[in-house]
Amino acid sequence: MSLSADVVVAGGGIVGCAVALEAVRAGLSAIVAEPGFVGGGATGAAMGHLVVLDDDPHELALCRWSLALWREFLDAPGVEHMATGTLWVAADPDEAALAQAKHRRLRDVGIDAEWLDDRALADAEPLLRPGLVGALRVPDDSVVYPPGAALHLWAEAERLGARMVRAGVRALDDGGAVLDDGTHAAAGAVVLACGLATTALVPELPVVPRKGHLVVTDRYPGLVRHQLVELGYTASAHAREGDSVAMNVQPRPTGQLVIGSSRQFTGDGGVDLAIVDAMLARAFAYLPGLRRLHALRVWFGFRPASRDGRPFIGPLPGRPGVWLATGHEGLGITLSLGTARLVVEQILDQPLTLDPAPFAPARLLCA
Ligand SMILES: Cc1cc2nc3c(=O)[nH]c(=O)nc-3n(C[C@H](O)[C@H](O)[C@H](O)COP(=O)(O)OP(=O)(O)OC[C@H]3O[C@@H](n4cnc5c(N)ncnc54)[C@H](O)[C@@H]3O)c2cc1C
């Protein structure tokens, strides 16, 4: 059997769905090859914090662009958007200084933020313990339900003519891709958006699993209003080795709280109770009242982490017609829409909205 389209997208996670939608909107025909179900990979395990991170100027630019693109979808059915903002919580004067530096970086690129002193912080989030120095509030960050958001992007793509086949991409060839069932999918462009599994097709790709656990509580509407993140989170996220935890608490529209976050460089399955305990202890240190809540479930997922912390968005060196859109680690929900636009602009050889060089696969891969 054979299929053909302008673009074959491998993977129906948030990134693959976003690429398919962007492709059909640009007038290309698109087929998504997904062996499982939409949003069933890392996407389904994610918190869904749409957050601007600022410690790498290129990542910051991509975050800003992506968040602007997200605005179109935030009221859509299933996306379950909540306009929480983020509070970056400072526990001591050193962290307050980090918050001020963050404030300057955000202000420099036109992103709103305001410093809340200890009193304003206590008013904003009474569950936080006394004695914190303050917090930087970033009002335009928000929260979506990641698998619902992926499904919505896919539904839009399908409405505009994209098709999905229930098979994975087994191999690449000059004219497209070979699927698990032997079908040849001919395409001018094959976009590999299969998260961690991309390494099965491109073994030299430096992407590794970075495991993360999350705990979800019963419903306590209004108990926490913002996404709360300790300022040490960025150091945890950007560490290139070892295990780490950071306080990261998210209210959901249901009234539930999602408590994170943990990072481990491992692909081992199973709940690791030691790291879950460490993660909860960190959250309790900021929000002692969380101890009284009922936790309903704990889960884990694997972030696709690149060696330098930036995603791969662009042509695969030495393989004309093959494009990468993966390696977003813990920021793939946020970055999905900008990634999709950047890859499709490159496929169409259009003027580029953002400099693609910092994300080019060639930075870490030779032809
Ligand atoms: C605990 C945790 C919390 C997170 N929190 C956030 C957050 O708050 N904000 C944020 O922005 N990001 C967050 N992330 C990161 C985010 O989840 C990922 O970066 C993002 O989901 C990656 O999406 P993806 O589409 O690239 O990969 P995936 O969602 O993994 O999708 C890849 C798809 O490819 C399919 N596939 C596999 N093999 C093949 C093949 N051979 N051919 C075709 N398809 C194949 C899979 O079935 C899967 O559906 C979090 C991640 C974790 C684990």
The ligand as an ORCA input file, in Angstrom:
! r2SCAN-3c Opt
* xyz 0 1
  C       6.093     15.471     34.264
  C       6.156     16.416     33.091
  C       5.691     17.721     33.245
  C       5.749     18.601     32.158
  N       5.222     19.850     32.320
  C       5.247     20.715     31.270
  C       4.694     22.005     31.426
  O       4.145     22.354     32.472
  N       4.795     22.871     30.364
  C       5.378     22.522     29.192
  O       5.468     23.371     28.297
  N       5.886     21.278     29.012
  C       5.839     20.370     30.029
  N       6.366     19.123     29.876
  C       7.078     18.790     28.642
  C       6.136     18.344     27.544
  O       5.268     17.362     28.031
  C       6.942     17.767     26.373
  O       8.027     18.609     26.022
  C       6.021     17.637     25.155
  O       4.847     16.948     25.513
  C       6.707     16.906     24.026
  O       5.726     16.704     23.035
  P       6.005     15.819     21.758
  O       4.834     15.928     20.883
  O       7.354     16.192     21.218
  O       6.218     14.350     22.333
  P       5.151     13.276     22.812
  O       4.004     13.887     23.507
  O       5.924     12.230     23.552
  O       4.580     12.679     21.476
  C       5.336     11.833     20.648
  C       4.371     10.910     19.931
  O       5.114     10.162     18.976
  C       4.554      8.873     18.906
  N       5.542      7.953     18.332
  C       6.458      7.178     18.964
  N       7.187      6.478     18.062
  C       6.744      6.846     16.839
  C       7.110      6.494     15.518
  N       8.087      5.602     15.257
  N       6.432      7.050     14.487
  C       5.436      7.953     14.717
  N       5.052      8.318     15.956
  C       5.695      7.769     17.016
  C       4.173      8.553     20.343
  O       3.170      7.540     20.384
  C       3.707      9.911     20.844
  O       2.299     10.060     20.742
  C       6.298     18.190     30.928
  C       6.724     16.878     30.767
  C       6.645     15.989     31.840
  C       7.085     14.563     31.656
*
